[in-house]
Amino acid sequence: MSDVFLVLHGWGGNKPEHWQEHLVLGLKNAGADVRYPTLPDPKNPDLDAWMTALHAVLDEIPADSALTVLAHSLGAILWIHHAAMSETLSHGPQAARVLLVAPPYVIREIPPLDAPPGAANFFPPPLSKAGIATIGKETVIIASDTDDYATFDQTSAYAGGLDVPIEKLSGAGHISPYYGYGEWPWALEWALGRAELPPLTNK
């Protein structure tokens, strides 16, 4: 059984200073098998196109792999959609661990002003307890209490609907470079099995 890491970016993709970029580099330097797809047209996300790309990546991962998934922002919402579809369709191995970081909460009719076209169609995501349990043995949401794209209560509603735990990273905004997440050493250590929850700030 080999370890495989799947990293899913959010809307707009990631700039070089994003913590997921540092994470991927750290995993590769550790000799890990990392799958970090650039989802189609990140600045104009389309749910069907992103889902097709996700399933293509998952189908290439060996069935006996120990899979760890780390998804940020709209990538976390994509994973939640994938979970609902997994009640009837199977793609790739069940993940051993899943970390959903800062999933946004968007009201479709009034998306954020900086949300790219198409992003509103990802909301509201279907919350399937059975699906999320099917695709991951352990799933955890990490959210901040100062996120511009979701209140902690809104993100807690995701956690409740999916029946998964939620961890608070206080004062971390959207957990992205603008808010100081840049390099996030804890995420790499957690991915490699050398750190536990709760998450640690990089400040």
N, C-alpha and C positions, 0 to 999 in steps of 0.2 A: 504494500500500500504506500503510495507516494503522497506527499503534501502538495496541494495546489491552492493558490491564492487568487481569488477573483476580486478585482477592484472596479467599482462602478462610479463614474463621475456624475456630476449634476448638470443642470442647464448651463450652456455656454462652454462646457468642457473645463479643463483646469489650466491655470497659468503655471509656469515653472516653479513658482514659490509655494504652491498649494501643498498642504500636508500629504495629500495622496501621492503627489509626485515624489516627495521625499520618502514616503512609505515604499513605493514601488522600487526606487533606487536602493533603499536599504534591504529590501527582500531579495533583490537580484544580487546584491553584494554578498548576501548570506547564502547564495546558491539556490534560492527557491525558484520553483516553477510558478511564474506570475502571469496571469491573464488580465490585461488592462486595455480592453477594447475602447477605441474612440467610437462612441455611438453616433449614428448617422446625423449629420448636420446639427451639431450640438447647440448652435445658436438659434435654431428653429426646430425644436424637438417635436417629433411626431410619435405618438404612443405606439402605433402599429409597427413603424420602422424600428423603433428602439427595442420593442419586444422581439421582433424577428432577429435582430442582431444579438440580443441576449441569448435567445434559444440556440442560435448557431454556435455561440461560444460554449455554452453549457454542453451541447451535444458532442463537442470535441474533447471534453474532459473525461478521462477514463473512469469507468463505473466504480472501480475500487479505490478511487482517490479519497484522501482525507481533505475535504474542501473547506476553506475558510473564505467568507465573503465580507468585504468591507465596502459599504455603499454610502455615498454622501448626497444629501439634498434630493434632487429629482431622481438620482440613481436609487435612493432608498424607496421612493414612491414606485419606481419601476419594479423593484423587487417585490413590493406588496401586491402589485398587479399580477406579477408572475405567480405569486403564492395562490391567488384566487384561481388562476387558470390551471394550477397544478392539481386541483381537485379532480380534473378529468384528463389532463394531458401531462405526460412525464417528460422532462428534459434534464439530462445530466444526473450526477449522483446527488444524494441528499447531503447537504452541507453539515459539517460537524459543528461549525460555529458561524453565526451571522451577526455583524455589527451594522446597525442602521443609524447613521449619524445625521442629525439635524434634518429630518424629513419635513418639508414645508407643509403648511396648511393654507390652502388657497380656496377662496370662494370663487367658483367658476365665473360667475357673472361680474365680479369685480377683482380681477387679478392684480397683483402689484404692478406699479407703473413700469418697473424695470424687468418684468417677466417677458421672456421672448414669446413670439407668436407660437401657438400650439401648446404652450405649457399648461394652459387652463384645462385642456382636454384630459390631462392626467388626474383631474380632481372631480369629485371626491374619489379616492381609491377604494376599491372593495376590500372590506376587512374580513378575511376568512381565517378563522382560528384553525380549522382543519387543514387548510392549504399551507399556512405558515408552519404548522407542525410537520407537514409532509415534506417540505423542502429544506427544513433545518432542524437539527436536533436541539440546538440552543440558539435562540434569537434574542438580542437585546437592543433596545433603542437608547441612544444617547442624545440628550437635548439640553439646550441652555434655557435659562430663565430670562435672557435678554435678546432672544432671536427676533430679528425684524420680520421673519417669514412665518413665525408660529409662536404663540404663547406656550408656556410649559403646560398649561391645562389642555390646550388643543392637541399637543403632541401626546399628552397622557391619554387622551381619548383614543388615539391610534393604538397605544399600548394596551388599553383596556379592551378595545375591539378585537385585537389580535391575541389577547391573553399572553402577553410577553412582558418581561420586566422593563422598566425605564430607569435610566440613571441620569441625574442632573449634573451638568457641568456649569457651575454658577458663573455668570458674567462673561460667557464665551461667545455671545452673539450667534452668528450662523456657523460658527466653528470653521472659519475659512481665513485666508490670509489677511483680509481687511480687519479681522478681529484678533489677529495675532497668531493664527494657525496657518501659516508657515509650518516649519518643521514641528512635529508633534511626536517626541520620542516615545511617549506611552503607547501610541497606536502601533508602532513597530514592535515594541516589546510585547504587547498583547498578542499581536499576530503570530509572533514566534513562540508564544506560550511561556514567556518569561515575566509577564505581568498579569495581575488580576484586576477585576472590577472592584471598586468604582474607578472610573477614568481619572487620570491625573491631568491637571492643567499644565501647559508649558510655560506659564508665567511665574 
